[in-house]
Amino acid sequence: MKIAIASGKGGTGKTTLSTNLASYIAESRDCVLADLDVEEPNSGLFIKGELIHVEDKFKMIPEWNRETCELCGNCQKVCNFNAVLKMGKMIMVFPELCHGCYACSELCPTGSLPMKFKKMGELKSYRTGNLHFIESRLIIGEEQAVPLIKQTIDYVNENFDMEMIKIYDSPPGTSCPVIEATKDADLVILVTEPTPFGLHDLKLAVETVKQLGKPFVVVINRHGIGNDGVERYCKEDDIEIIARVPNDRLIAETYARGDLLYPVIPSVKEAVKVISGYIESFKRGEK
């Protein structure tokens, strides 16, 4: 069971929900939390566990071999990302644009663009009780998040049982990193806030998951501020709101200290309990 927690914008409470929901579930069964916001992962601020595994992550980049190259220009023709260009009597490779698709390398008639490893980030695995926490982080200057997100999901799939609940703390927005983080999810939970900005970006997120064909539900965070625009939109479009987390100063204070919310704030515990129950019902095919 793979649960992607996403939103159309940053700051709505994805990490807050991800860390508290995973920790609550882990009180009674094994659970995996993977922070897929690899450009700025912050779930680790709230999950304190024992580091059990570290590994570097790499992507493959072509490297031009001047000695064997015939300057046919085929590599430039087949690259959809303009990462390989023929400039006079040389071939220029732009690693920042390369998607590692192997097209230029595999279709080079002289084998002059062999693929080479390039480090893009690091993956760490932690354990605390029943909770397995996976965090991946891009190195400074690395521009593409998608390859690291894909390798992180692959690591989770290869190392943890299929029956375990896996929670993906997804990147914000609706661009390529979010698509990669949610495309294999069984259920997407969209976190929003009851403001005009929250409604605008929720609509973008809803259209994205609809295009992916994914079942989804909504959680409203900071309930009580703003207006009823989100509630009306969800009602009109028959979108299920499964929980509402109230706007509470104590929540902000606890969050700012880097502490989990549900052990000390009853309203948050009730919300994650309801969401956990919904996930179990969904898993059984009752939703």
C-alpha positions, -999 to +999 in steps of 0.1 A: +000+000+000+017+032-012+003+065+000+016+097-016+010+129+004+011+158-020-002+193-026-003+220-053+019+243-033+045+243-005+038+250+031+004+234+033+015+207+058+026+177+038+056+169+060+035+176+092+009+150+080+035+125+067+056+124+098+027+123+123+007+097+102+037+074+097+046+076+134+011+069+145+008+039+122+042+026+134+028+024+170+010-008+159+027-021+127+057-017+105+056+014+083+079+031+058+082+069+055+102+081+025+110+118+021+109+123-017+113+161-015+149+155-023+158+191-030+150+201+006+140+171+027+129+180+062+110+150+075+142+141+093+137+171+116+108+152+133+119+116+130+147+106+153+160+072+145+192+051+143+211+054+110+214+019+096+224+024+059+240+051+037+247+050+000+257+074-027+233+077-057+245+082-092+231+090-126+246+081-160+260+109-182+277+105-216+314+114-219+327+123-254+357+103-268+374+126-292+397+099-306+370+077-321+343+103-329+336+109-366+315+140-359+284+126-377+261+147-355+237+118-348+240+123-311+226+159-314+197+147-336+185+120-312+188+140-279+154+154-270+168+176-242+196+195-261+221+180-238+245+170-266+255+195-292+279+193-322+299+225-321+323+226-351+349+199-346+338+189-310+308+174-292+297+193-261+278+175-233+257+195-208+252+172-177+226+196-162+203+189-192+210+152-196+182+128-185+204+097-188+182+081-215+212+065-232+200+075-267+231+093-278+254+066-264+234+036-278+229+052-312+265+065-317+279+045-346+315+046-332+306+042-295+322+076-288+297+086-260+301+060-233+279+065-202+298+074-170+286+075-134+280+110-119+271+114-082+238+132-078+229+127-041+228+105-011+203+081+004+201+074+042+179+048+060+169+051+096+150+029+120+131+037+151+108+011+165+084-001+137+091+030+116+116+028+087+126+063+075+143+068+042+157+102+033+174+112+000+191+145-006+205+160-038+240+174-037+244+211-040+243+223-076+224+192-089+194+204-108+173+172-116+153+157-087+135+130-108+163+105-111+169+105-073+132+103-065+130+072-088+160+055-073+146+062-038+113+046-046+131+017-062+151+013-029+119+012-009+103-013-032+134-036-032+140-035+006+105-035+022+076-060+021+048-052-003+022-055+025+038-027+045+022+008+044+046+031+026+041+068+029+057+092+004+063+128+015+061+142-020+076+175-034+053+205-037+037+216-069+026+197-099+058+194-120+079+164-129+092+156-094+056+153-081+046+131-111+075+107-103+066+106-066+029+099-072+026+079-104+029+045-087+009+054-056-022+035-046-038+066-030-029+103-031-037+125-001-038+161-011-031+185+017-045+220+013-054+251+034-087+270+033-073+301+015-076+315-020-040+304-027-047+270-012-078+266-034-060+277-066-032+252-062-055+224-050-073+227-083-040+222-101-031+192-080-065+177-085-062+180-123-027+164-121-038+133-102-069+130-124-046+129-154-026+102-137-058+083-130-050+081-093-077+078-065-073+108-042-088+125-012-083+158+006-071+169+040-076+205+051-049+219+073-052+251+094-089+246+093-107+278+106-087+304+087-095+319+053-129+311+038-151+282+027-138+281-009-121+248-006-151+232+011-174+244-016-151+233-044-148+198-030-185+195-025-193+207-060-167+183-076-176+154-053-141+153-037-140+136-004-125+155+026-113+129+050-099+151+078-096+187+090-067+198+112-076+230+131-055+262+130-040+261+165-011+281+180+000+251+200+005+232+167+028+259+154+048+260+187+052+222+188+061+221+151+087+248+156+104+228+183+107+198+159+083+177+179+056+154+166+021+168+171-002+138+177+012+127+211+004+161+227-025+176+206-057+156+207-072+172+176-042+161+155-043+126+170-079+123+161-071+135+125-043+110+119-065+082+135-092+090+110-068+091+081-052+058+092-086+042+094-094+055+059-062+039+046-070+006+061-106+007+047-091+017+013-067-012+015-095-036+021-114-023-009-141-007+012-135+028-003 
